Amino acid sequence: MREIYNYFKTIFFALKSLWTGMKVTGAYFFKPWKIVTQQYPENREKLQMFERTKGELVMPHNEKNEHQCTGCGICEMNCPNGTIIVKTVINETPDGKKKKALDKYIYNLGMCTFCGLCVKTCPSDAIVFSNKFEHAVFNKNKLVKTLNKEGSTLKKRAE
């Protein structure tokens, strides 16, 4: 007797969930102004992405070609799959001190999971996610990018 009860109970809940789904679908079918689907790629010119969209990692530079990355490597350590490689050089200052400087900041977009751990843990806020999301390429080597621009230097801190 218990098996028959459970059988009909399962059928009842299946029909109830089917009815709930059909109500949602019917609401969008009969009220087309509620549609939120964007017709991409036809609307590329007026397409607006949300600010929180994680599209691609970038390193902002100012007009003097300066960035904020100190080359500490914390983003590289926190990346779960080795997407980021931070290459540094040791420079000697005029007063004889040795100072680490960023040589290359290599980012492999094809391996990135867009978890955001690199951005969250960067102590100098040197990297951010942009809204650029179109990354289709025929050659995956084009997804490996150097984020620091050629000839860029560390931004001087106001003291």
C-alpha positions in Angstrom: 0.0 0.0 0.0 2.9 2.4 0.8 4.4 1.8 -2.6 1.2 2.8 -4.4 1.0 6.0 -2.3 4.7 6.9 -3.1 4.0 6.2 -6.8 1.1 8.6 -7.0 2.8 11.2 -4.8 5.8 11.2 -7.3 3.5 11.6 -10.2 1.6 14.5 -8.5 4.9 16.4 -7.7 6.1 15.8 -11.3 2.9 17.2 -12.7 3.0 20.1 -10.3 6.6 21.1 -11.3 5.7 20.7 -15.0 2.7 23.1 -14.5 4.9 25.6 -12.7 7.4 25.6 -15.6 4.6 26.0 -18.2 3.2 29.0 -16.3 6.5 30.8 -16.5 6.9 29.9 -20.2 3.3 31.0 -20.9 3.8 34.3 -19.1 6.8 35.2 -21.4 4.8 33.9 -24.5 1.8 36.2 -23.9 3.8 39.2 -22.6 6.6 39.8 -25.1 7.6 43.1 -23.5 9.0 41.1 -20.6 11.6 39.4 -22.9 15.1 40.1 -21.7 17.1 38.1 -24.2 19.5 40.3 -26.2 19.8 39.5 -29.9 23.5 39.1 -30.1 25.4 39.6 -32.5 22.8 41.6 -34.4 22.8 44.3 -31.7 26.6 44.7 -31.2 26.4 48.6 -31.6 23.9 49.0 -28.7 24.9 46.0 -26.6 25.6 47.0 -23.0 27.4 44.7 -20.6 27.0 44.8 -16.9 29.9 46.4 -15.0 30.5 43.2 -13.0 31.1 41.2 -16.3 34.4 39.4 -16.2 35.6 39.5 -19.8 39.4 39.7 -19.9 42.2 40.6 -17.5 43.8 43.9 -18.2 46.5 46.1 -16.6 45.5 49.7 -16.7 48.2 52.2 -17.7 48.1 56.0 -17.4 49.0 58.6 -20.0 52.7 58.4 -19.0 52.7 54.6 -19.7 52.9 53.8 -16.0 51.2 50.9 -14.2 50.7 49.9 -10.6 52.1 46.3 -10.6 55.1 45.8 -8.3 55.8 42.3 -9.5 55.1 40.7 -6.1 53.6 37.6 -7.7 50.6 37.2 -5.3 48.2 37.0 -8.3 50.4 34.2 -9.8 50.4 32.3 -6.5 46.6 32.5 -6.1 45.7 31.6 -9.7 44.3 28.0 -9.4 45.5 26.8 -12.8 48.6 28.8 -13.7 47.1 31.3 -16.0 49.4 34.1 -14.9 53.2 34.3 -15.1 54.9 37.3 -13.5 58.5 37.8 -14.7 60.6 40.2 -12.8 64.1 41.7 -12.9 66.3 43.0 -10.2 67.4 46.6 -10.9 70.1 48.5 -8.9 69.2 52.0 -7.8 71.7 54.8 -7.9 72.2 54.6 -4.2 73.2 50.9 -4.5 70.0 49.2 -3.3 68.4 46.4 -5.3 64.8 46.7 -6.3 62.5 44.2 -8.0 60.7 45.5 -11.1 58.1 43.9 -13.4 59.6 42.6 -16.7 56.6 40.8 -18.2 53.1 40.1 -17.0 51.9 37.1 -19.1 48.2 36.2 -19.1 46.8 33.1 -20.8 43.2 33.9 -21.5 42.6 30.4 -22.9 43.4 28.8 -19.5 41.6 31.4 -17.3 38.5 30.3 -15.4 37.5 33.9 -14.5 37.4 33.1 -10.8 38.7 36.6 -10.0 41.2 35.5 -7.3 44.0 37.4 -9.0 42.1 40.7 -8.9 40.9 40.2 -5.3 44.3 39.4 -3.9 46.4 42.1 -5.8 47.6 44.4 -3.0 48.3 47.3 -5.5 45.0 47.0 -7.5 47.1 46.7 -10.7 44.8 44.3 -12.6 41.1 44.4 -13.3 38.6 42.6 -15.5 37.4 44.5 -18.6 34.0 44.0 -20.2 35.5 42.7 -23.5 34.1 39.2 -24.1 34.6 38.3 -27.7 37.7 36.0 -27.7 37.1 33.6 -30.6 40.4 32.9 -32.5 41.6 30.2 -34.8 45.1 30.1 -33.2 45.1 29.6 -29.4 48.5 31.3 -29.2 46.7 34.6 -29.7 45.1 34.1 -26.3 48.5 34.5 -24.6 48.9 38.2 -23.8 51.5 40.4 -22.2 49.5 42.8 -20.1 52.2 45.4 -19.4 52.9 47.7 -22.3 56.4 48.0 -23.8 58.5 50.5 -22.0 56.0 50.9 -19.1 57.3 51.6 -15.6 55.9 51.4 -12.1 53.8 54.4 -11.1 55.5 56.6 -8.5 53.7 56.7 -5.2 52.8 60.0 -3.6 54.6 60.3 -0.2 
